């Protein structure tokens, strides 16, 4: 899949925001687990929860504000048409 300069610019902003949102979600998850998890929260479950929060935060920011606009733009411009 070739990505044009315009599409790359459209994807860069949401990707950066998604990384920041993911980091905040992971930090909030670790803080919540340490405050309310008590003895039940193990290190591996906290790490797993933080990683899932990081990925979920990224996806929730990147997909609707980066990936969907690029795909809609490609469909509207007819980039998906293979016919002659």
Secondary structure, 3 states (H helix, E strand, C coil): CCCCHHHHHHHHHHHHHHHHHHHHHHHHHHHHHHHHHHHHCCHHHHHHHHHHHHHHHHHHHHHHHHHHHHHHHHHHHCCCCCCC
